Amino acid sequence: MTSPRREKISAVDTAWLRMDRPGNLMMICGVMLFADRIRYARMARLIEERFLRFHRFRQRPVQTIGAAYWETVPRIDMAQHVQRISLPGRGGKRELQALVSRLAGTPLDPDRPLWQFHLVEDYAGGSALIQRIHHCYADGIALVRVLMSMTDATPKGPPAMPFEPLARRRHNDAADDPLLQLMQPLSGVMKLARLAGNSLIEKGAAIWSNPAQAVALAEQGGALTAEIAKLALMPQDSPTRFKGRPSGTKRVAWAEPIRLDEVKAVSKALAASVNDVLLSCVAGALGAYLAGKGDATDGVMIRALVPVNLRPLEKAYRLGNQFGLVFLDLPLGIENPVERLYAVRANMSALKGSYQPILALGLLAAMGAGPKVLQEQLLQALARNGSAVMTNVPGPQQRLYFAGAAIDRFLFWVPQSGDIGVGVSILSYAGQVQFGLITDAELCPDPERVIAHFGPEFEKLVLTTLLAPWPRDGDLDPAIAARAVAA
């Protein structure tokens, strides 16, 4: 009897595999919502034909003392990986959110490939499809494209996004996405990332707890060395109820979508990016939630770990993880929506050309290649300086069909590492912006109260922009804007 075929898992993917914690599982969860019913047999056949054509999903990760490997499974038991599931009670949004919350905190079976689909056949008169895939297989950019490659342009086909043609077609999102712009001045990303990881290991992980050594490193000069020192000296963000030790019980929620063209119009009027506008509204929603709890918000700032894609989008079909992170400060205490937007824009602009994404990717590679105790130290060092993970993924702008049914909404939730207990996921689809939130029940038991502020914060920004007098040269004065709204 031959043994299963194995191949070594990359250092970065190994890091994500090792990153599972009882309080934070490294699963990317998604939900597609449909007004029509989906037939289970057709859906299972579609998954087998289009999802499993990626050989990686026929493999399970196996950890040994010395390394981690992909092991091909001789036979995929579709009944285990593609399951029917029913909602209790009225089978509406509240019940579906409770189900997704439970699944987000439930580990996948390590004896099988780490992915699962759950078909909810009785959601609000239609259907819902929940997807759970471990982060070690791929990052969000790649997985969204995998899922989109399973869709059709009409109920009867043809495929809307054949994956490899999609992979060869470049997207023109850079003008609206400052996260892509961050990487434009940099080249040789993977080589630089390896150098960054090696540099950090050579200088010792102790710099994270030794400020004097970090200052000395900064004085040595060199952009990469200075960035290492900057991360080592980074102060913690404000202590809010969002910080603490996660319990492992998850809560998910999603907001009503907002129109992408309206977001683009506001971003153009205020000389900001779409991402600036959305993250500013997220900051406003989080601040309003804290204020509603009676917490002080004046001067409060939380730091978000924001993923930055480091791979050409046409190579996303190769799967795996190839992204870095930037630490973005979000001012929750600024009530004026225009002033808050400009503060977010300034913080994001300050990161352009930064080596933070490359250093973060190098750290992940070092985590996966080095001993697990080193990964624990570095992970805690990264996580202690932030309160949330926030990601924005551009999706297709035409309506797509899955197993014959139109996809009304497509949502996903990003996992949180270390002790981080808040994840914000933004996805644009079919001309709308979808906003999802996942929290730990111990830190934020009612995420629906946070997302209830998201739409009003955007409307407040729109109203401020429309009513305020505009100068001919320069940004809208936040003070003038505030007076205009008050009047």
C-alpha positions as CSV (number, residue, x, y, z in Angstrom):
1,M,0.0,0.0,0.0
2,T,1.5,3.4,-1.1
3,S,1.7,6.2,1.4
4,P,-0.2,9.5,0.6
5,R,1.7,11.9,-1.6
6,R,3.2,14.9,0.4
7,E,4.6,18.2,-0.5
8,K,6.1,20.8,1.9
9,I,4.0,23.7,3.0
10,S,5.6,27.1,2.5
11,A,6.9,28.9,5.5
12,V,4.2,31.7,5.3
13,D,1.3,29.1,4.9
14,T,2.8,27.2,7.8
15,A,2.6,30.3,10.0
16,W,-1.1,30.6,9.3
17,L,-1.6,26.9,10.0
18,R,0.2,27.3,13.4
19,M,-1.7,30.4,14.2
20,D,-4.9,28.7,15.3
21,R,-5.9,29.4,18.9
22,P,-8.9,28.3,21.0
23,G,-10.0,31.9,21.1
24,N,-9.2,32.6,17.4
25,L,-9.5,30.0,14.6
26,M,-7.8,30.9,11.4
27,M,-10.8,30.3,9.2
28,I,-12.1,32.6,6.5
29,C,-15.9,32.4,6.6
30,G,-18.2,33.6,3.8
31,V,-21.9,33.7,3.1
32,M,-23.8,33.9,-0.2
33,L,-27.4,34.9,0.0
34,F,-30.0,33.9,-2.6
35,A,-33.6,34.9,-3.1
36,D,-34.2,31.5,-4.8
37,R,-33.8,28.0,-3.6
38,I,-30.6,26.1,-4.5
39,R,-30.8,22.3,-5.2
40,Y,-28.2,20.4,-3.1
41,A,-27.3,18.0,-5.9
42,R,-26.5,20.7,-8.4
43,M,-24.5,22.6,-5.8
44,A,-22.5,19.5,-4.8
45,R,-21.7,18.7,-8.4
46,L,-20.6,22.3,-9.0
47,I,-18.2,22.2,-6.0
48,E,-16.8,18.9,-7.2
49,E,-16.3,20.2,-10.7
50,R,-15.0,23.7,-10.1
51,F,-13.7,23.9,-6.5
52,L,-11.9,20.6,-6.5
53,R,-10.2,21.3,-9.8
54,F,-7.7,23.2,-7.5
55,H,-5.7,20.3,-6.3
56,R,-4.8,22.0,-3.1
57,F,-8.4,21.5,-1.8
58,R,-7.9,17.8,-2.2
59,Q,-5.1,18.0,0.4
60,R,-5.0,18.3,4.1
61,P,-2.2,20.0,6.1
62,V,-0.2,17.7,8.3
63,Q,2.2,19.0,11.0
64,T,5.2,17.2,12.1
65,I,8.0,18.1,14.6
66,G,10.2,19.4,11.9
67,A,7.9,20.7,9.2
68,A,4.4,20.9,7.8
69,Y,3.2,19.1,4.6
70,W,0.3,19.0,2.2
71,E,-1.0,15.4,2.1
72,T,-3.3,14.4,-0.8
73,V,-6.4,12.7,0.4
74,P,-7.3,9.6,-1.7
75,R,-11.0,10.3,-1.7
76,I,-13.0,13.4,-0.8
77,D,-16.2,12.5,1.1
78,M,-18.5,15.1,-0.3
79,A,-21.2,14.3,2.3
80,Q,-18.8,15.5,5.0
81,H,-17.6,18.6,3.1
82,V,-20.9,19.7,1.6
83,Q,-23.7,19.6,4.2
84,R,-27.3,20.6,4.4
85,I,-28.3,22.5,7.5
86,S,-31.5,24.1,8.7
87,L,-32.3,27.2,10.6
88,P,-34.5,27.2,13.7
89,G,-37.6,29.4,14.3
90,R,-38.4,31.9,11.6
91,G,-35.3,31.1,9.6
92,G,-34.4,34.8,9.1
93,K,-31.3,37.0,9.5
94,R,-31.1,36.7,13.2
95,E,-31.1,32.9,13.0
96,L,-28.5,32.8,10.2
97,Q,-26.2,35.2,12.0
98,A,-26.4,32.9,15.0
99,L,-25.5,29.9,12.8
100,V,-22.6,31.6,11.2
101,S,-21.4,32.8,14.6
102,R,-21.4,29.2,15.9
103,L,-19.6,27.8,12.8
104,A,-17.0,30.6,13.0
105,G,-15.9,29.3,16.4
106,T,-16.1,25.6,15.4
107,P,-12.8,23.9,14.2
108,L,-12.7,22.1,11.0
109,D,-11.8,18.3,11.1
110,P,-8.0,18.0,10.9
111,D,-8.3,14.5,9.4
112,R,-9.8,16.0,6.3
113,P,-9.0,18.9,4.0
114,L,-9.8,22.1,6.0
115,W,-12.8,23.4,4.1
116,Q,-16.6,23.0,4.3
117,F,-19.7,24.3,2.6
118,H,-23.1,24.4,4.5
119,L,-26.3,24.9,2.4
120,V,-29.1,26.6,4.3
121,E,-32.2,25.6,2.2
122,D,-34.7,27.6,4.2
123,Y,-33.3,31.1,4.6
124,A,-35.9,33.9,4.3
125,G,-37.8,32.1,1.5
126,G,-34.6,31.5,-0.4
127,S,-31.2,30.0,0.4
128,A,-27.8,30.8,2.0
129,L,-24.5,29.1,1.4
130,I,-21.9,29.3,4.2
131,Q,-18.2,28.6,3.2
132,R,-15.4,27.9,5.7
133,I,-11.8,27.6,4.5
134,H,-8.7,27.6,6.6
135,H,-6.4,30.6,6.0
136,C,-3.4,28.3,5.4
137,Y,-4.8,27.4,1.9
138,A,-4.9,31.0,0.6
139,D,-5.5,34.6,1.5
140,G,-8.8,36.5,1.0
141,I,-7.9,37.9,-2.5
142,A,-7.2,34.4,-3.9
143,L,-10.2,32.7,-2.1
144,V,-12.7,35.3,-3.4
145,R,-11.5,34.7,-6.9
146,V,-11.8,30.9,-6.4
147,L,-15.4,31.3,-5.3
148,M,-16.1,33.7,-8.1
149,S,-14.7,31.1,-10.6
150,M,-17.5,28.8,-9.5
151,T,-20.2,31.3,-10.7
152,D,-22.0,31.8,-14.0
153,A,-23.0,34.8,-16.0
154,T,-26.6,33.6,-16.4
155,P,-28.7,30.9,-14.6
156,K,-27.6,28.4,-17.2
157,G,-24.0,29.5,-17.8
158,P,-21.5,30.1,-19.3
159,P,-19.0,30.5,-16.4
160,A,-18.8,34.2,-15.5
161,M,-15.1,34.1,-14.4
162,P,-13.1,31.2,-15.6
163,F,-10.3,31.3,-13.1
164,E,-7.2,31.2,-15.4
165,P,-8.5,33.8,-17.9
166,L,-9.4,35.9,-14.9
167,A,-5.9,35.4,-13.5
168,R,-4.4,36.7,-16.7
169,R,-6.6,39.8,-16.8
170,R,-5.3,42.7,-14.7
171,H,-7.8,44.6,-12.6
172,N,-7.8,48.4,-12.8
173,D,-8.5,49.0,-9.1
174,A,-5.3,50.7,-8.2
175,A,-6.6,54.2,-8.7
176,D,-9.3,53.6,-6.0
177,D,-7.2,51.4,-3.7
178,P,-4.4,53.0,-1.7
179,L,-3.4,49.6,-0.4
180,L,-2.3,48.7,-3.9
181,Q,-0.7,52.1,-4.3
182,L,1.4,51.4,-1.2
183,M,3.3,48.7,-3.0
184,Q,3.9,50.6,-6.3
185,P,7.3,52.1,-5.3
186,L,8.6,48.7,-4.2
187,S,9.9,45.8,-6.3
188,G,11.3,42.4,-5.6
189,V,8.7,41.9,-2.9
190,M,9.4,38.3,-1.9
191,K,13.2,38.8,-1.9
192,L,12.8,41.9,0.3
193,A,10.4,40.0,2.6
194,R,12.9,37.2,3.1
195,L,15.6,39.7,3.9
196,A,13.3,41.5,6.3
197,G,12.5,38.2,8.2
198,N,16.2,37.2,8.3
199,S,17.2,40.7,9.4
200,L,14.7,40.5,12.3
201,I,15.9,37.1,13.3
202,E,19.6,38.1,13.2
203,K,18.9,41.2,15.3
204,G,16.9,39.0,17.7
205,A,13.2,39.0,18.6
206,A,14.3,40.6,21.8
207,I,14.1,44.1,20.2
208,W,10.3,43.9,20.7
209,S,10.8,44.1,24.4
210,N,14.0,46.2,24.4
211,P,13.3,49.8,23.4
212,A,17.0,50.8,23.9
213,Q,18.1,48.3,21.4
214,A,15.4,49.4,19.0
215,V,16.5,53.0,19.2
216,A,20.1,51.9,18.5
217,L,18.8,50.0,15.4
218,A,17.0,53.1,14.2
219,E,20.2,55.1,14.5
220,Q,22.1,52.7,12.3
221,G,20.1,54.0,9.3
222,G,18.6,52.1,6.4
223,A,14.9,52.0,5.6
224,L,14.3,48.4,6.5
225,T,16.2,48.6,9.8
226,A,14.4,51.8,10.7
227,E,11.0,50.1,9.9
228,I,11.9,47.2,12.3
229,A,12.8,49.7,15.0
230,K,9.6,51.7,14.3
231,L,7.5,48.6,14.8
232,A,9.4,47.7,18.0
233,L,8.8,51.2,19.4
234,M,5.2,51.4,18.4
235,P,3.0,52.3,21.4
236,Q,-0.2,50.4,22.1
237,D,-3.4,51.9,21.0
238,S,-6.1,53.1,23.3
239,P,-7.4,50.7,25.9
240,T,-11.1,50.1,24.9
241,R,-13.5,47.3,25.5
242,F,-12.4,45.9,22.1
243,K,-9.1,44.8,23.7
244,G,-8.7,41.8,25.9
245,R,-8.4,38.0,25.8
246,P,-10.9,36.4,23.4
247,S,-13.2,33.6,24.7
248,G,-13.5,31.8,21.4
249,T,-17.3,32.4,21.2
250,K,-17.9,34.4,18.1
251,R,-20.6,36.9,17.0
252,V,-21.1,37.9,13.4
253,A,-23.3,40.6,11.9
254,W,-23.7,42.4,8.6
255,A,-25.1,45.8,7.6
256,E,-27.4,46.7,4.8
257,P,-25.3,47.5,1.7
258,I,-24.5,51.0,0.4
259,R,-24.2,51.9,-3.2
260,L,-20.6,51.9,-4.5
261,D,-21.2,54.8,-6.9
262,E,-22.2,57.0,-4.0
263,V,-19.1,56.1,-2.1
264,K,-17.0,56.9,-5.1
265,A,-18.8,60.2,-5.6
266,V,-18.0,61.2,-2.0
267,S,-14.4,60.1,-2.2
268,K,-13.9,62.1,-5.4
269,A,-15.5,65.2,-3.9
270,L,-13.3,65.0,-0.8
271,A,-10.1,64.1,-2.7
272,A,-9.9,60.8,-0.8
273,S,-9.9,57.1,-1.8
274,V,-12.9,54.8,-1.5
275,N,-10.9,52.9,1.2
276,D,-10.5,56.2,3.2
277,V,-14.2,56.8,3.1
278,L,-15.2,53.3,4.2
279,L,-12.6,53.0,7.0
280,S,-13.6,56.5,8.2
281,C,-17.2,55.2,8.5
282,V,-16.0,52.1,10.3
283,A,-14.1,54.3,12.8
284,G,-17.3,56.4,13.2
285,A,-19.4,53.3,13.8
286,L,-17.0,51.9,16.4
287,G,-16.8,55.3,18.2
288,A,-20.6,55.7,18.2
289,Y,-20.9,52.2,19.7
290,L,-18.4,53.0,22.5
291,A,-20.3,56.3,23.2
292,G,-23.5,54.4,23.4
293,K,-22.0,52.2,26.0
294,G,-21.1,55.3,28.1
295,D,-17.4,55.0,27.3
296,A,-15.2,58.1,26.8
297,T,-14.1,58.5,23.2
298,D,-12.3,61.9,23.3
299,G,-8.8,61.2,21.9
300,V,-9.5,57.5,21.6
301,M,-7.5,55.8,18.8
302,I,-7.5,52.1,17.9
303,R,-5.0,50.5,15.5
304,A,-6.2,48.2,12.8
305,L,-4.0,45.6,11.0
306,V,-4.8,46.1,7.4
307,P,-3.7,43.4,4.9
308,V,-1.9,44.6,1.7
309,N,-1.8,42.3,-1.3
310,L,1.9,41.6,-2.3
311,R,1.1,39.4,-5.3
312,P,0.2,40.3,-8.9
313,L,-3.6,39.7,-9.1
314,E,-3.2,37.7,-12.2
315,K,-1.3,35.1,-10.1
316,A,-4.0,34.7,-7.4
317,Y,-4.9,31.3,-8.9
318,R,-1.7,29.8,-7.4
319,L,-3.4,30.2,-4.0
320,G,-1.2,30.4,-0.9
321,N,-0.7,33.6,1.2
322,Q,1.2,36.5,-0.1
323,F,0.2,39.6,1.7
324,G,1.7,41.9,4.3
325,L,0.2,44.1,6.9
326,V,0.2,47.8,7.8
327,F,-0.8,49.3,11.1
328,L,-3.4,52.0,10.5
329,D,-4.5,54.3,13.3
330,L,-8.2,55.0,13.3
331,P,-9.4,58.0,15.3
332,L,-12.6,57.0,17.0
333,G,-12.9,60.2,19.0
334,I,-13.4,62.6,16.1
335,E,-17.1,63.2,15.7
336,N,-16.9,65.5,12.6
337,P,-17.1,63.0,9.7
338,V,-15.0,65.2,7.3
339,E,-12.3,65.8,9.9
340,R,-12.3,62.1,10.7
341,L,-12.0,61.2,7.0
342,Y,-9.0,63.5,6.5
343,A,-7.3,62.1,9.6
344,V,-7.7,58.6,8.2
345,R,-6.5,59.8,4.8
346,A,-3.4,61.4,6.3
347,N,-2.6,58.2,8.3
348,M,-3.0,56.1,5.2
349,S,-0.8,58.5,3.1
350,A,1.9,58.3,5.7
351,L,2.1,54.6,5.0
352,K,2.8,54.9,1.3
353,G,6.2,53.5,0.4
354,S,6.4,51.9,3.9
355,Y,8.3,48.7,4.4
356,Q,5.7,47.5,6.9
357,P,3.9,45.1,4.5
358,I,7.2,43.5,3.4
359,L,8.4,43.3,7.0
360,A,5.1,41.7,8.1
361,L,5.4,39.1,5.3
362,G,9.0,38.4,6.3
363,L,7.8,38.0,9.9
364,L,5.2,35.5,8.8
365,A,7.9,33.5,6.9
366,A,10.1,33.6,10.0
367,M,7.3,32.4,12.1
368,G,6.6,29.4,9.8
369,A,10.3,28.5,9.3
370,G,11.4,29.0,12.9
371,P,10.5,27.3,16.2
372,K,6.9,27.7,17.4
373,V,8.1,29.6,20.5
374,L,9.4,32.3,18.2
375,Q,6.1,32.5,16.4
376,E,4.3,32.9,19.7
377,Q,6.6,35.8,20.7
378,L,6.3,37.6,17.4
379,L,2.5,37.0,17.1
380,Q,2.0,38.5,20.5
381,A,4.2,41.5,19.6
382,L,2.2,42.1,16.5
383,A,-1.2,41.7,18.1
384,R,-0.6,43.7,21.3
385,N,-0.3,46.9,19.3
386,G,-3.7,46.5,17.5
387,S,-7.4,46.0,18.3
388,A,-8.8,44.9,15.0
389,V,-8.2,43.4,11.6
390,M,-9.8,45.2,8.7
391,T,-9.7,44.2,5.1
392,N,-11.3,45.5,1.9
393,V,-11.6,43.1,-1.1
394,P,-12.8,44.3,-4.5
395,G,-15.3,41.9,-6.0
396,P,-17.1,41.6,-9.4
397,Q,-19.5,44.4,-10.2
398,Q,-21.9,42.3,-12.3
399,R,-24.5,40.1,-10.8
400,L,-23.5,36.5,-10.8
401,Y,-25.2,33.1,-10.5
402,F,-24.3,30.1,-8.4
403,A,-25.9,26.7,-9.1
404,G,-28.6,28.5,-11.1
405,A,-29.5,31.1,-8.5
406,A,-28.6,34.8,-8.5
407,I,-26.3,35.8,-5.8
408,D,-28.0,38.7,-4.0
409,R,-25.3,39.3,-1.5
410,F,-21.8,38.0,-0.9
411,L,-20.2,38.5,2.6
412,F,-17.2,37.3,4.4
413,W,-15.5,37.5,7.7
414,V,-11.7,37.8,8.3
415,P,-10.1,35.8,11.1
416,Q,-8.2,37.6,13.9
417,S,-4.8,36.6,15.1
418,G,-3.4,36.4,18.6
419,D,-5.7,38.1,21.1
420,I,-7.3,40.5,18.6
421,G,-11.1,40.2,18.9
422,V,-12.6,42.4,16.1
423,G,-12.6,41.7,12.4
424,V,-14.0,44.1,9.8
425,S,-14.5,42.9,6.2
426,I,-15.6,45.0,3.3
427,L,-16.5,43.6,-0.1
428,S,-17.8,45.3,-3.2
429,Y,-20.2,43.3,-5.3
430,A,-22.7,44.1,-8.0
431,G,-22.4,47.9,-7.4
432,Q,-22.8,47.7,-3.7
433,V,-20.5,47.7,-0.7
434,Q,-21.1,44.8,1.8
435,F,-19.9,45.4,5.4
436,G,-19.4,42.5,7.7
437,L,-18.2,42.4,11.3
438,I,-17.0,39.5,13.5
439,T,-16.3,40.0,17.2
440,D,-15.6,37.9,20.3
441,A,-18.6,37.6,22.6
442,E,-16.5,38.4,25.6
443,L,-15.3,41.7,24.1
444,C,-18.2,42.8,22.0
445,P,-21.3,40.6,22.4
446,D,-23.5,42.7,20.2
447,P,-21.8,43.6,16.9
448,E,-25.2,44.3,15.3
449,R,-25.2,47.5,17.4
450,V,-21.9,48.5,15.8
451,I,-23.0,48.0,12.3
452,A,-26.2,49.8,12.9
453,H,-24.1,53.0,12.9
454,F,-22.3,52.2,9.7
455,G,-25.0,53.5,7.3
456,P,-25.8,56.6,9.4
457,E,-22.1,57.5,9.5
458,F,-21.9,57.4,5.7
459,E,-25.1,59.4,5.4
460,K,-23.7,61.9,7.8
461,L,-20.6,62.2,5.7
462,V,-22.7,62.7,2.5
463,L,-24.8,65.3,4.2
464,T,-21.8,67.2,5.4
465,T,-20.3,67.1,2.0
466,L,-23.5,68.4,0.3
467,L,-24.3,71.2,2.7
468,A,-20.8,72.6,3.3
469,P,-19.5,75.6,1.3
470,W,-16.5,74.6,-0.8
471,P,-13.2,76.4,-1.3
472,R,-11.8,76.6,-4.8
473,D,-8.3,75.4,-3.8
474,G,-7.9,72.8,-1.1
475,D,-9.8,70.5,1.2
476,L,-13.2,71.2,2.7
477,D,-12.6,72.9,6.1
478,P,-14.0,70.5,8.8
479,A,-15.0,73.4,11.0
480,I,-17.0,75.0,8.2
481,A,-18.6,71.7,7.4
482,A,-19.6,71.2,11.0
483,R,-21.3,74.6,11.1
484,A,-23.1,73.9,7.9
485,V,-24.6,70.7,9.2
486,A,-25.5,72.3,12.5
487,A,-27.3,75.1,10.6
